Amino acid sequence: MADAVVCVLLDNLLSILVSEGRQLLEFDDQFEETKEELQYMQSYLKEAEQVKRRDRNEILKTVMSNLRELVYDAEEVIADCQLLFQKKHKGCAPNFTSYCFPTHLKSRHQLGKQLMKINQGVRKVKENMKSYLQTAPRQPGKEEGNMPLTYPILMHEAEMVGLEDDSRKVRNWILKADGPSTMIGIAGMGGIGKTTLTQKICHSESVKNSFNHLVFVTVSQSFKLDELLKKMLKKLDVEEESLRGKDVEELLESLNKKLDAKYLVVLDDVWQTNEGMWWDSLKSGLPPVEGSCVIVTTRNKEVAKSMGAAGRHIHYPQTLSNEDSWSLFSKVAFARTGGKCTNPDLEGLGKQIVARCGGMPLTIKVVGGMMLGKSDSVHEWTRISEHLKEELGIDKKDEMIISRLELSYEELPTHLKPCLLCFAMFPEDFEIYVTEMVYWWIGEGFVWGKNGKTAVEIGEECFSELFNRFLILGVDKDNFERSYVRCKMHDMVRDMVIRIAREESFVVRPDCGGSPAFSEQSRRLGIVGNTAVGSIGDSPTKLRTLVGMDIQSKETISSLKTRLSKVRWLRVLSISLSDRNLDGDVVYNDWLSEIGSLQHLVYLNIENSSALRLLPDSIGNLRNLRILRIMDCPNLERLPMSITTLDKLIGIHIWSESLECMPEGLGKLSNLERLGWFSPVNKNGSGISELKSLTKLRELRMKIKSVEEIEDGEWNVLSMLQYLQILRLDFGGISVERDGVVRKIEGELSPPLKSLRELYLWNWPGERTPAWLSPTSLPNLLFLYINGYEGRIREMGPRFWDSESGVWKVELLVLDELEEMEEEWQRMRRAMPSLRLLTVINCPKLKSFPFDVTDDSWDEKIWRREEDSGLLLKGTADEEEEEEEAGTSIWEITEA
């Protein structure tokens, strides 16, 4: 396998050495030699990767490993140089005198010695590499054959082909079940499509309409019964807060009470039933309700039998036919052209490639995603086909799948490989927020802003490529139904990623079997639950990333606190506590006291800590911090003033019920692109007027708590944010003088916000929408969410219907809790001709809408434009027959 990190970090290093060469050369002439040697090494890397993969050359593997460590070391020295430069000049131009201070001369001398040692190591690696590579080095250029699709294909698992007969068979078992809690099994090897089939069944209208409760949870190899029960209860709309602190017995009792009517429970990916007798316990929480069913998917039919599935109720999915295999492959590989192959030269090659996937759905999707990322070059398609042909001798299906997954990894563009390996950090079936992972990539330096796009936008494009290659799976769609909010990884893909990450010493997970032991050279560490962090030791380490998930003990936090000063190279620190109600003492309150020593930190993320009340002033020492994220810390009262000196910040995300405001001087953070939640004040904090300096803002989340905090005419400051794309406004903090708020923020925005795509209005206090909510002020708005305080909004304001400057471009509209609104459907359609998706929640007085708004049996009603319904809800032929028999109209109503 190619070394994922070397190429990316080498590119970053050379970019720094070229763009900031003057700065760095002022520290030591050794940088010039470092740059020249690394440029020479870069020209060898492509061939070195190919030889290492083809010949499994262990010596070359060791050489590449040595180079990786040298590149890390060089990057750390350069980071130290940049930090020293910042301290000396503090933003001012350098002068000769500044270099003559003894402390600075000593630092320069030490850095020079380190660079000399690195250069000697690079020269040795170069000589070793030349011994194993026969051709002359070539200049690196654009990777051949790659043509990435920068938006994701939203092909829901339930929309796959070739499952109609299987789906009908199992669905009939479910619908004809007449006993209490009938057990049904779906058994087959990994990648055969068990989960896809089950999801397809659950999406069937006949199944959804036959059960009062539907619960779909993934079990996997390693799990805890209490966590599984909590997931099931959350699927039944139980608030997470009410589950905290409950033991297994209490959770089982809650589950038994919630399943008070006919239910369908799906336990996906079950590996065993005897360990800890978990199944016997879980059964006690499943009441014997007539007609209810439990579906279990597993790789081992004996597991399904041990859980009570009779042999006649166990289904074994088969591989896809040649026709269905080609159809599935075409949907993915030719997504740019609507799933049709428009190049006759590629069709024959494509069918050869499909034939070498063995009818396995996972393999076909992954290989299809790989080919989607290729150009229409016959040479490239022939090369892949020949590569697959060489491996036709593999007899076992699971080995064949693994070889195809490995090929997909090898064919990834270089910059995506370390991005994918980051997923090795997380437990099985862990659901990850896309934004949080992008921030990690930014922190590590895996993605950077370029070509007029921000680092976050580039990171989102990287995610799209991984989605399209089916190396990660989408969980929740965003508001536009065009991308995903959260994701996870198929267990077979995860196994491959963990193995490669282990081979390349990419990450250490003490709780993960086979993970390498932590050492001073380890760069990334993941801790889960009660995993001890004592392995970090007391001596300095070269750790770059530390991710703590579901941290449950004071001992773990206390241990982490004492070791923060030992990880001075840390770039990413992300800690999430398991239960914020458990952390009630000083151990949790001051564990960040050493945070100021992490001067290379780029991304800081803290979640679920109720004891966290203050961030230390020393956070101002984090001169390289770009993203600060503090979420679900309800007692955080204030942020230190020193935050306003962190001029590299591009994102601030703070959510705390107790935080009154942002510190005064926020406007100095001119590089901010994302800010939330911002509560403006006029005294002892940041007011709305400070926003005018944040001209790079792409996303703003603002909570208005008092009418006194808004000056007359101040609201128009928003019109100066011409790059703003997402605006979220919450007026729920206002308890009095609501009419005064309406008056102060009623006027038009001039100039209009031309870049705004999404607007969320929560708890709007007026009886009509504001004047600036118009196609004139928001000419390019695509998504609009409106929620009124206590249902107070009666109508849209006159400017809402203003068509003089054009009609609305809104495509998605949500009307939520507008109990007094009486607007008429046809008028809304005329004002928003591009509308393709409408969601209505508790708006009983709307007129002539395409569903019964007074029907209390539906909490949420959804309408989709007819020509889009096939794209968003691709149903199967038998489901369409069901809908015709039931008389379902194109005004589709679904329960969210």
HUKAKA-V440747 format. One record per residue. N is the residue number from 1. RES is the residue in one small letter. NEAR is the number of other C-alpha atoms within 10 Angstrom. Layout:
BEGIN
N&RES&NEAR / N&RES&NEAR
END
This chain:
BEGIN
1&m&18 / 2&a&23 / 3&d&26 / 4&a&26 / 5&v&21 / 6&v&22 / 7&c&22 / 8&v&18 / 9&l&21 / 10&l&22 / 11&d&16 / 12&n&16 / 13&l&21 / 14&l&19 / 15&s&13 / 16&i&17 / 17&l&20 / 18&v&12 / 19&s&11 / 20&e&12 / 21&g&15 / 22&r&10 / 23&q&15 / 24&l&21 / 25&l&14 / 26&e&14 / 27&f&22 / 28&d&17 / 29&d&13 / 30&q&19 / 31&f&21 / 32&e&14 / 33&e&13 / 34&t&22 / 35&k&20 / 36&e&14 / 37&e&16 / 38&l&21 / 39&q&17 / 40&y&18 / 41&m&23 / 42&q&20 / 43&s&16 / 44&y&20 / 45&l&21 / 46&k&18 / 47&e&16 / 48&a&23 / 49&e&19 / 50&q&14 / 51&v&18 / 52&k&19 / 53&r&15 / 54&r&10 / 55&d&9 / 56&r&12 / 57&n&14 / 58&e&10 / 59&i&13 / 60&l&22 / 61&k&21 / 62&t&12 / 63&v&17 / 64&m&23 / 65&s&18 / 66&n&16 / 67&l&23 / 68&r&20 / 69&e&16 / 70&l&21 / 71&v&21 / 72&y&21 / 73&d&17 / 74&a&23 / 75&e&18 / 76&e&15 / 77&v&18 / 78&i&20 / 79&a&18 / 80&d&17 / 81&c&21 / 82&q&17 / 83&l&15 / 84&l&16 / 85&f&20 / 86&q&13 / 87&k&11 / 88&k&16 / 89&h&12 / 90&k&10 / 91&g&9 / 92&c&8 / 93&a&7 / 94&p&14 / 95&n&10 / 96&f&6 / 97&t&7 / 98&s&13 / 99&y&16 / 100&c&11 / 101&f&9 / 102&p&10 / 103&t&10 / 104&h&16 / 105&l&14 / 106&k&12 / 107&s&14 / 108&r&18 / 109&h&14 / 110&q&14 / 111&l&19 / 112&g&18 / 113&k&13 / 114&q&15 / 115&l&23 / 116&m&17 / 117&k&15 / 118&i&21 / 119&n&22 / 120&q&14 / 121&g&15 / 122&v&21 / 123&r&16 / 124&k&14 / 125&v&20 / 126&k&18 / 127&e&10 / 128&n&15 / 129&m&19 / 130&k&15 / 131&s&9 / 132&y&14 / 133&l&14 / 134&q&9 / 135&t&9 / 136&a&10 / 137&p&16 / 138&r&14 / 139&q&13 / 140&p&13 / 141&g&7 / 142&k&7 / 143&e&11 / 144&e&11 / 145&g&18 / 146&n&19 / 147&m&14 / 148&p&19 / 149&l&18 / 150&t&16 / 151&y&16 / 152&p&21 / 153&i&21 / 154&l&19 / 155&m&19 / 156&h&17 / 157&e&16 / 158&a&21 / 159&e&20 / 160&m&22 / 161&v&20 / 162&g&20 / 163&l&20 / 164&e&16 / 165&d&10 / 166&d&17 / 167&s&20 / 168&r&15 / 169&k&12 / 170&v&20 / 171&r&19 / 172&n&12 / 173&w&16 / 174&i&23 / 175&l&15 / 176&k&10 / 177&a&17 / 178&d&14 / 179&g&13 / 180&p&16 / 181&s&22 / 182&t&23 / 183&m&23 / 184&i&27 / 185&g&29 / 186&i&26 / 187&a&24 / 188&g&18 / 189&m&16 / 190&g&19 / 191&g&22 / 192&i&23 / 193&g&23 / 194&k&25 / 195&t&22 / 196&t&20 / 197&l&25 / 198&t&24 / 199&q&19 / 200&k&22 / 201&i&24 / 202&c&21 / 203&h&16 / 204&s&21 / 205&e&16 / 206&s&17 / 207&v&16 / 208&k&16 / 209&n&9 / 210&s&16 / 211&f&16 / 212&n&13 / 213&h&18 / 214&l&19 / 215&v&18 / 216&f&18 / 217&v&15 / 218&t&20 / 219&v&23 / 220&s&16 / 221&q&12 / 222&s&12 / 223&f&13 / 224&k&11 / 225&l&20 / 226&d&19 / 227&e&13 / 228&l&17 / 229&l&20 / 230&k&22 / 231&k&17 / 232&m&22 / 233&l&22 / 234&k&13 / 235&k&15 / 236&l&15 / 237&d&9 / 238&v&16 / 239&e&12 / 240&e&11 / 241&e&10 / 242&s&8 / 243&l&17 / 244&r&14 / 245&g&12 / 246&k&13 / 247&d&11 / 248&v&18 / 249&e&14 / 250&e&14 / 251&l&23 / 252&l&23 / 253&e&13 / 254&s&18 / 255&l&22 / 256&n&18 / 257&k&13 / 258&k&18 / 259&l&23 / 260&d&14 / 261&a&16 / 262&k&19 / 263&y&23 / 264&l&24 / 265&v&21 / 266&v&23 / 267&l&21 / 268&d&20 / 269&d&23 / 270&v&19 / 271&w&16 / 272&q&21 / 273&t&15 / 274&n&12 / 275&e&7 / 276&g&10 / 277&m&11 / 278&w&14 / 279&w&15 / 280&d&12 / 281&s&14 / 282&l&19 / 283&k&14 / 284&s&14 / 285&g&20 / 286&l&23 / 287&p&19 / 288&p&20 / 289&v&17 / 290&e&15 / 291&g&20 / 292&s&27 / 293&c&27 / 294&v&22 / 295&i&24 / 296&v&27 / 297&t&27 / 298&t&25 / 299&r&20 / 300&n&17 / 301&k&18 / 302&e&16 / 303&v&20 / 304&a&27 / 305&k&17 / 306&s&13 / 307&m&19 / 308&g&15 / 309&a&21 / 310&a&14 / 311&g&13 / 312&r&9 / 313&h&19 / 314&i&20 / 315&h&18 / 316&y&16 / 317&p&17 / 318&q&16 / 319&t&16 / 320&l&20 / 321&s&14 / 322&n&13 / 323&e&13 / 324&d&17 / 325&s&23 / 326&w&22 / 327&s&17 / 328&l&21 / 329&f&28 / 330&s&25 / 331&k&23 / 332&v&26 / 333&a&27 / 334&f&19 / 335&a&20 / 336&r&13 / 337&t&11 / 338&g&12 / 339&g&15 / 340&k&15 / 341&c&17 / 342&t&11 / 343&n&11 / 344&p&9 / 345&d&13 / 346&l&17 / 347&e&15 / 348&g&11 / 349&l&18 / 350&g&22 / 351&k&18 / 352&q&19 / 353&i&25 / 354&v&27 / 355&a&18 / 356&r&18 / 357&c&24 / 358&g&19 / 359&g&21 / 360&m&24 / 361&p&25 / 362&l&23 / 363&t&25 / 364&i&29 / 365&k&25 / 366&v&29 / 367&v&24 / 368&g&28 / 369&g&27 / 370&m&27 / 371&m&28 / 372&l&25 / 373&g&23 / 374&k&19 / 375&s&15 / 376&d&16 / 377&s&14 / 378&v&13 / 379&h&12 / 380&e&16 / 381&w&21 / 382&t&16 / 383&r&13 / 384&i&19 / 385&s&19 / 386&e&14 / 387&h&14 / 388&l&20 / 389&k&14 / 390&e&9 / 391&e&13 / 392&l&12 / 393&g&8 / 394&i&12 / 395&d&9 / 396&k&8 / 397&k&17 / 398&d&15 / 399&e&11 / 400&m&21 / 401&i&24 / 402&i&16 / 403&s&17 / 404&r&21 / 405&l&22 / 406&e&16 / 407&l&18 / 408&s&20 / 409&y&26 / 410&e&18 / 411&e&18 / 412&l&19 / 413&p&18 / 414&t&19 / 415&h&17 / 416&l&20 / 417&k&22 / 418&p&21 / 419&c&22 / 420&l&21 / 421&l&23 / 422&c&18 / 423&f&21 / 424&a&24 / 425&m&25 / 426&f&22 / 427&p&20 / 428&e&20 / 429&d&19 / 430&f&14 / 431&e&16 / 432&i&17 / 433&y&15 / 434&v&18 / 435&t&16 / 436&e&15 / 437&m&19 / 438&v&23 / 439&y&26 / 440&w&26 / 441&w&22 / 442&i&23 / 443&g&26 / 444&e&21 / 445&g&15 / 446&f&22 / 447&v&25 / 448&w&17 / 449&g&13 / 450&k&10 / 451&n&6 / 452&g&8 / 453&k&11 / 454&t&16 / 455&a&20 / 456&v&21 / 457&e&16 / 458&i&20 / 459&g&26 / 460&e&22 / 461&e&18 / 462&c&23 / 463&f&27 / 464&s&22 / 465&e&26 / 466&l&26 / 467&f&23 / 468&n&30 / 469&r&26 / 470&f&25 / 471&l&25 / 472&i&21 / 473&l&21 / 474&g&23 / 475&v&16 / 476&d&14 / 477&k&15 / 478&d&11 / 479&n&17 / 480&f&15 / 481&e&13 / 482&r&12 / 483&s&20 / 484&y&23 / 485&v&15 / 486&r&19 / 487&c&20 / 488&k&21 / 489&m&24 / 490&h&16 / 491&d&16 / 492&m&17 / 493&v&20 / 494&r&22 / 495&d&15 / 496&m&18 / 497&v&24 / 498&i&25 / 499&r&15 / 500&i&21 / 501&a&23 / 502&r&18 / 503&e&16 / 504&e&19 / 505&s&19 / 506&f&22 / 507&v&27 / 508&v&25 / 509&r&24 / 510&p&19 / 511&d&15 / 512&c&16 / 513&g&7 / 514&g&12 / 515&s&17 / 516&p&16 / 517&a&11 / 518&f&21 / 519&s&14 / 520&e&14 / 521&q&13 / 522&s&19 / 523&r&21 / 524&r&21 / 525&l&20 / 526&g&23 / 527&i&24 / 528&v&23 / 529&g&16 / 530&n&18 / 531&t&20 / 532&a&18 / 533&v&20 / 534&g&13 / 535&s&13 / 536&i&21 / 537&g&15 / 538&d&12 / 539&s&10 / 540&p&16 / 541&t&21 / 542&k&19 / 543&l&23 / 544&r&21 / 545&t&23 / 546&l&20 / 547&v&19 / 548&g&25 / 549&m&20 / 550&d&17 / 551&i&21 / 552&q&19 / 553&s&18 / 554&k&17 / 555&e&16 / 556&t&18 / 557&i&22 / 558&s&16 / 559&s&18 / 560&l&19 / 561&k&18 / 562&t&16 / 563&r&19 / 564&l&21 / 565&s&20 / 566&k&20 / 567&v&22 / 568&r&20 / 569&w&22 / 570&l&26 / 571&r&24 / 572&v&27 / 573&l&21 / 574&s&19 / 575&i&23 / 576&s&22 / 577&l&23 / 578&s&21 / 579&d&18 / 580&r&20 / 581&n&14 / 582&l&17 / 583&d&20 / 584&g&14 / 585&d&12 / 586&v&12 / 587&v&17 / 588&y&21 / 589&n&17 / 590&d&18 / 591&w&18 / 592&l&20 / 593&s&17 / 594&e&17 / 595&i&23 / 596&g&20 / 597&s&19 / 598&l&25 / 599&q&21 / 600&h&24 / 601&l&26 / 602&v&25 / 603&y&26 / 604&l&21 / 605&n&20 / 606&i&19 / 607&e&22 / 608&n&21 / 609&s&26 / 610&s&22 / 611&a&21 / 612&l&26 / 613&r&20 / 614&l&16 / 615&l&19 / 616&p&17 / 617&d&15 / 618&s&17 / 619&i&24 / 620&g&19 / 621&n&19 / 622&l&22 / 623&r&22 / 624&n&22 / 625&l&26 / 626&r&22 / 627&i&23 / 628&l&20 / 629&r&18 / 630&i&23 / 631&m&17 / 632&d&17 / 633&c&22 / 634&p&19 / 635&n&17 / 636&l&23 / 637&e&16 / 638&r&17 / 639&l&20 / 640&p&16 / 641&m&16 / 642&s&16 / 643&i&25 / 644&t&18 / 645&t&17 / 646&l&20 / 647&d&17 / 648&k&17 / 649&l&23 / 650&i&23 / 651&g&24 / 652&i&18 / 653&h&17 / 654&i&24 / 655&w&18 / 656&s&18 / 657&e&12 / 658&s&13 / 659&l&20 / 660&e&18 / 661&c&22 / 662&m&24 / 663&p&21 / 664&e&20 / 665&g&17 / 666&l&22 / 667&g&20 / 668&k&16 / 669&l&22 / 670&s&18 / 671&n&19 / 672&l&24 / 673&e&21 / 674&r&22 / 675&l&19 / 676&g&19 / 677&w&21 / 678&f&24 / 679&s&22 / 680&p&26 / 681&v&24 / 682&n&15 / 683&k&11 / 684&n&11 / 685&g&18 / 686&s&21 / 687&g&24 / 688&i&21 / 689&s&18 / 690&e&17 / 691&l&22 / 692&k&17 / 693&s&18 / 694&l&21 / 695&t&18 / 696&k&18 / 697&l&23 / 698&r&22 / 699&e&20 / 700&l&22 / 701&r&18 / 702&m&17 / 703&k&20 / 704&i&19 / 705&k&21 / 706&s&20 / 707&v&22 / 708&e&13 / 709&e&16 / 710&i&21 / 711&e&15 / 712&d&9 / 713&g&11 / 714&e&13 / 715&w&17 / 716&n&22 / 717&v&16 / 718&l&21 / 719&s&18 / 720&m&18 / 721&l&25 / 722&q&17 / 723&y&18 / 724&l&23 / 725&q&19 / 726&i&19 / 727&l&18 / 728&r&17 / 729&l&18 / 730&d&21 / 731&f&21 / 732&g&17 / 733&g&13 / 734&i&17 / 735&s&10 / 736&v&11 / 737&e&12 / 738&r&16 / 739&d&12 / 740&g&16 / 741&v&22 / 742&v&18 / 743&r&13 / 744&k&16 / 745&i&20 / 746&e&18 / 747&g&15 / 748&e&19 / 749&l&21 / 750&s&14 / 751&p&15 / 752&p&22 / 753&l&23 / 754&k&18 / 755&s&17 / 756&l&23 / 757&r&19 / 758&e&22 / 759&l&19 / 760&y&16 / 761&l&17 / 762&w&18 / 763&n&21 / 764&w&24 / 765&p&25 / 766&g&21 / 767&e&19 / 768&r&18 / 769&t&23 / 770&p&21 / 771&a&18 / 772&w&21 / 773&l&21 / 774&s&25 / 775&p&24 / 776&t&25 / 777&s&22 / 778&l&24 / 779&p&20 / 780&n&20 / 781&l&23 / 782&l&19 / 783&f&21 / 784&l&19 / 785&y&17 / 786&i&18 / 787&n&22 / 788&g&26 / 789&y&19 / 790&e&14 / 791&g&20 / 792&r&19 / 793&i&24 / 794&r&18 / 795&e&16 / 796&m&18 / 797&g&17 / 798&p&13 / 799&r&18 / 800&f&21 / 801&w&19 / 802&d&15 / 803&s&14 / 804&e&9 / 805&s&11 / 806&g&12 / 807&v&20 / 808&w&24 / 809&k&19 / 810&v&23 / 811&e&18 / 812&l&22 / 813&l&20 / 814&v&19 / 815&l&18 / 816&d&20 / 817&e&21 / 818&l&24 / 819&e&20 / 820&e&19 / 821&m&22 / 822&e&17 / 823&e&16 / 824&e&13 / 825&w&14 / 826&q&13 / 827&r&10 / 828&m&13 / 829&r&11 / 830&r&14 / 831&a&20 / 832&m&19 / 833&p&13 / 834&s&16 / 835&l&21 / 836&r&18 / 837&l&22 / 838&l&16 / 839&t&18 / 840&v&22 / 841&i&18 / 842&n&21 / 843&c&20 / 844&p&18 / 845&k&17 / 846&l&19 / 847&k&16 / 848&s&13 / 849&f&16 / 850&p&16 / 851&f&15 / 852&d&14 / 853&v&20 / 854&t&12 / 855&d&11 / 856&d&10 / 857&s&7 / 858&w&16 / 859&d&14 / 860&e&17 / 861&k&22 / 862&i&18 / 863&w&20 / 864&r&20 / 865&r&17 / 866&e&14 / 867&e&10 / 868&d&12 / 869&s&17 / 870&g&11 / 871&l&11 / 872&l&17 / 873&l&14 / 874&k&16 / 875&g&18 / 876&t&19 / 877&a&10 / 878&d&14 / 879&e&18 / 880&e&15 / 881&e&11 / 882&e&15 / 883&e&15 / 884&e&11 / 885&e&9 / 886&a&11 / 887&g&9 / 888&t&12 / 889&s&11 / 890&i&13 / 891&w&16 / 892&e&15 / 893&i&18 / 894&t&14 / 895&e&10 / 896&a&9
END
